[in-house]
Amino acid sequence: MNKLLYTFLTLLMLCVLVKDVEAGNQDRQGEAGALQLLLNPWARSAGFHAMNTSFCTGVEAMRLNVAGLARINKTELLVANTRYLEGTDIFFNSGGVAQKVGKNGTFGLSLMSINVGDIMVTTTDQPEGTGATYSPRLFNMGISYAHMFENKISVGVTFRTVSEATTDVTAFGFAIDAGVQYVTGPQDNFRFGISLRNIGSPMTFKGQGLSESRPAPDANYPVTYFQRAQKFELPSVLNIGLSYDFIVNTKNRVTVGANFTSNSFSRDNIGAMVEYSFNDLFMLRAGYKYEMGDLGVDDLEAPVHTGIAAGLSLNVPLKKGSENRFGIDYAYLVTQPFGGTHNIGVRITL
């Protein structure tokens, strides 16, 4: 009874939230802000092009489908670094921890900080730069809880804070993610997942940087005017995915899957992925993502991240016969233009 109640409440919340999501509307492209919420800092899921909605687990699930947070043994620690669009000098630094609480509950905490480097300060009088620089600060933090019912159904929710700032302008907001994962089959090898992400309050930039000194009417002295910035929405996303594990034998597994992503402020995406695992020690994966709709003349409006992504993982037991493991994940995403995106992560599973 409790399982059905929790599942019903989660699905109801997804249905209520999804009313505010106008899917796949390319006419609204560019109207949302806080696009850092669409960036995936984790290497394992990046190798799938972040399309593993149905079977993501642990810390990484807090970014894609928080329901997968519950599918860990006890504790998971993960840190990662991303070189975004090689050649732009943009970096992500991320970290997260997941901890089992009781038999079926799991709490999680995730952090993500983006470093875009130093940008020259320019003015109307000095368009080539004043000699000063500034560095935008992009940061978000999520607190999550997930609950699993008899290894079949898991549900979860994330509350996330979003912060964007420069030296004299800031914006702050909140977002909610929710998700469900369902596992069935003779060997629990069929998986289905649905998640709704980035539903939250509009954000507005405020601060001294929006002030401007102008001459006062009918006077010879300047007056400071404060401009009111327009509010912007968060980039809401709905993900639906499924996957199937082909158990070749006790040591070899092949997983295939497909995913559909509905974006509120851009075109929808579809894609497929595949992963090969040897004894859960070595994993090789790849994904392909395609953006639907008319991309315009000469593909000038094509997104930077479509096409192929690939990655690998190495999981080493901390000692012989132990389920505690140390893992290294790597992923590469093809980009156009720039030199691709590199993700690397280190995890400890206890």
MOVENFEN-V273002 format. One line per field, one symbol per residue. ss: DSSP state (~ for helix, > for strand, _ for the rest). phi: phi as a letter, one per 40 degrees, with the letter a starting at -180 (. if undefined). burial: 1 if it has 24 or more other ideal C-beta (glycine too) atoms within 12 Angstrom, else 0. A space follows every 50 residues. Layout:
ss: ???
phi: ???
burial: ???
This chain:
ss: _~~~~~~~~~~~~~~~~~_______~~~____>_~~~~____~~~~____ _______~~~~~~~_~~~~~____>>>>>>>>>>_____>>>>>>>>>>> >___>>>>>>>>>>>___>>____________>>__>>>>>>>>>>>>>_ __>>>>>>>>>>>>>____>>>>>>>>>>>>>>>_____>>>>>>>>>>> __>__>_~~~>>>>>______>>>>>_____>_>__>>>>>>>>>>>___ _>>>>>>>>>>>>_____>>>>>>>>>>___>>>>>>>>>>_____~~~_ ______>>>>>>>>>>>_______>>>>>>>>>_______>>>>>>>>>_
phi: .cccccccccccccccccccbccgcccccgccbfcdcccbccccccccgf bcdcbcbgdccccbacdcdccbcababababbccfdhcgbbbbbaabbbc bgcbcababbbabbbbgcbccbbccbcchchcbabcbbaabbbbabbbbf gbbbbaabbbcbbbabcbabaaababbaabbbbahcbfbbbbaaabbgca ccbbcbiccccacbcccfabbcbcbbcbcccbccccbbbbaaaaccccac bbbbbbababbbbcbaccbbabaabbbbffbbbbaaabbbcchccgcffc ccccbbgcbaaabbbbccadgcccbbbbbaabbcbacgbgbbbbabbbbb
burial: 00000110011011001100101101001001111111111111111111 11111111111111111111110011111111111000011101111111 00010111111111110000000000000000000111111111111110 01111111111111110011111111111111100000011111111111 01101000000000000000000000000001111111111111100000 00111111111111111111111111100000111111111010000000 01111111111111100000000011111111111000011111111110
